[in-house]
Amino acid sequence: VPICTANVQLRIPFPRQPELVSSDPMSNVRSVTGAFRFIDLFAGVGGFHHAMSALGGECVLAAELDPACRRVYLASFPDMPAERICTDIRQLTRVEPDAEADELDADEIRARIPEHDVLCAGFPCQPFSKSGFQHGVRDKTRGTLFFDIMSIVIACQPEYVILENVRNLAGPRHTETWATIIESLRDAGYRVADEPVVMTPHLLSPEDGGAPQVRDRVFVLARRLRPASSEDERHGIQLVARQPSDGWDPDWWRIKDHLDEDVDLNEYGIRPIEQTWLDAWQAFIQGIPDDTLPGFPLWVDAFTLKQRIPNGTPQWKADFLRKNSGFYARHREFIDEWLTRTWGPLNLRVGDFVPSRRKLEWQARKAQPGAKDRDLEGLVAHLRPSGIRVKPPSYLPALVAITQTSVLGPRVTGTGWRRLTPREAARLQRIPFDGFERSGVNDKTIYRQLGNAVNVGVVQYVSEALFLDGDAPWSRRHETLLSVAG
Ligand SMILES: C[S@@+](CC[C@H](N)C(=O)[O-])C[C@H]1O[C@@H](n2cnc3c(N)ncnc32)[C@H](O)[C@@H]1O
């Protein structure tokens, strides 16, 4: 994989996990510890904690409601005293931890939370009430967990605030929510950009903390200003743009390099019915002689010469039906024969498959440009509710709580079709697996936890930009070490 070395020297190096990158002369930068203190709210399995520790931070308090997450957290950070991990964030901010309870005043909040420089929170998104509009931004968020975060920010005044959420938070349907978050931080004396920082691990090179997973997340990066700061100063610039890190091309990822060998197919292999679907479509893509397969979804139900398009059918759907008809007409002989074949132990015809498995989205042209190259077994298949989507074996879609999405072909895994193991899923989040292992939680729980977690490399990348912008002493320390190392 080509690596831009100039870029590596300019940046703060990412402390690598040993299994991702083998030797690195600058990896000793990681030895900076305790340079700053942070709190980890909505801590999950500690994505923020791993990133902040790698930058030299010490966690002085975490809050996480879910007992299974807390187990993994404790097992991941054995040096952290258990009493520093509380359950409900509202225990820190309210008289009673329920939605209606009175808020504690600033002194009482400070008495419960150790001093800290950085506040991290990947918080659940709840709608803010609009009715509070006349009463100011703080009232608008009352009763939500964001309100509790802001109570802590206002009481404790950390230097930096790093919030994380799903990408939609910065989308057109949430403009009001977004504006309220930004306004709340500015009201509290913080500098923050109007535009969200959106980043995904697959756009970052391995040196910059990347991983072969598309996972767009929104970050709010805020820095405390002097009390007398002007309104202008509160409008920060967007610190990170959503683009590949210098010199990196995301198509250079090869998922194969991030997989384990000797994975037990009895445990992680696909089900016989999934094999049946994939075998049928393998014969299909190999039977079509054209070098280029269409980019529109191929739909067995629309393989007919006389397409009936009812009045009122949306234009996009009518086009898609007509294109499928045209495709069928060109390859009628082969397709008719393929439709009569039977597959798998149940001898199913393709027409008997469940509707979502009668549709194929071919998105693998980059990896397999010609008819001769075509082989599902060298690709990744996403068994989506809308159809089977096949993609190059470069990077995977976002890990989500459910596990039945991506399956990896035998030429990718080196064995048979299978899903990611929990250990591999953790690697895609750059979260060390040992904590999960020690905690003893089951696979299903691990997939769920990882599907909710934040990607460690991305947090580290965007936080570094914030710390450098704020001229944080610990970022200068990194720079000094870097110039010595370089
Ligand atoms: C999106 S996840 C954050 C995951 C985390 N960033 C990570 O890397 O694993 C949100 C977490 O907030 C926790 N949570 C929800 N309500 C909470 C509350 N009132 N107090 C503390 N934690 C809460 C959930 O259990 C969940 O683990």
The ligand as an SDF file (V2000), in Angstrom:
LIG
                    3D

 27 29  0  0  0  0  0  0  0  0999 V2000
  -23.8670    5.7940   21.2000 C   0  0  0  0  0  0  0  0  0  0  0  0
  -23.4640    4.9190   22.6320 S   0  0  0  0  0  0  0  0  0  0  0  0
  -21.8540    5.5480   22.9650 C   0  0  0  0  0  0  0  0  0  0  0  0
  -20.7990    4.5360   22.7260 C   0  0  0  0  0  0  0  0  0  0  0  0
  -19.4010    4.9520   23.1160 C   0  0  0  0  0  0  0  0  0  0  0  0
  -18.9930    6.1940   22.5320 N   0  0  0  0  0  0  0  0  0  0  0  0
  -18.4230    3.8460   22.7340 C   0  0  0  0  0  0  0  0  0  0  0  0
  -17.3810    4.1220   22.1440 O   0  0  0  0  0  0  0  0  0  0  0  0
  -18.7000    2.6700   23.0060 O   0  0  0  0  0  0  0  0  0  0  0  0
  -24.4260    5.6980   23.8750 C   0  0  0  0  0  0  0  0  0  0  0  0
  -24.2700    5.0710   25.2370 C   0  0  0  0  0  0  0  0  0  0  0  0
  -24.9480    5.8880   26.1850 O   0  0  0  0  0  0  0  0  0  0  0  0
  -25.4360    5.0410   27.2120 C   0  0  0  0  0  0  0  0  0  0  0  0
  -26.4580    5.8100   27.9500 N   0  0  0  0  0  0  0  0  0  0  0  0
  -27.7190    6.0970   27.5820 C   0  0  0  0  0  0  0  0  0  0  0  0
  -28.3320    6.8390   28.5280 N   0  0  0  0  0  0  0  0  0  0  0  0
  -27.4260    7.0490   29.5190 C   0  0  0  0  0  0  0  0  0  0  0  0
  -27.4570    7.7440   30.7570 C   0  0  0  0  0  0  0  0  0  0  0  0
  -28.5600    8.3660   31.1780 N   0  0  0  0  0  0  0  0  0  0  0  0
  -26.3500    7.7500   31.5240 N   0  0  0  0  0  0  0  0  0  0  0  0
  -25.2320    7.0980   31.1150 C   0  0  0  0  0  0  0  0  0  0  0  0
  -25.1520    6.4110   29.9430 N   0  0  0  0  0  0  0  0  0  0  0  0
  -26.2290    6.3880   29.1540 C   0  0  0  0  0  0  0  0  0  0  0  0
  -25.9460    3.8250   26.4500 C   0  0  0  0  0  0  0  0  0  0  0  0
  -26.0100    2.6880   27.2950 O   0  0  0  0  0  0  0  0  0  0  0  0
  -24.8930    3.6920   25.3490 C   0  0  0  0  0  0  0  0  0  0  0  0
  -23.8910    2.7700   25.6920 O   0  0  0  0  0  0  0  0  0  0  0  0
  1  2  1  0
  2  3  1  0
  2 10  1  0
  3  4  1  0
  4  5  1  0
  5  6  1  0
  5  7  1  0
  7  8  2  0
  7  9  1  0
 10 11  1  0
 11 12  1  0
 11 26  1  0
 12 13  1  0
 13 14  1  0
 13 24  1  0
 14 15  1  0
 14 23  1  0
 15 16  2  0
 16 17  1  0
 17 18  1  0
 17 23  2  0
 18 19  1  0
 18 20  2  0
 20 21  1  0
 21 22  2  0
 22 23  1  0
 24 25  1  0
 24 26  1  0
 26 27  1  0
M  CHG  2   2   1   9  -1
M  END
$$$$
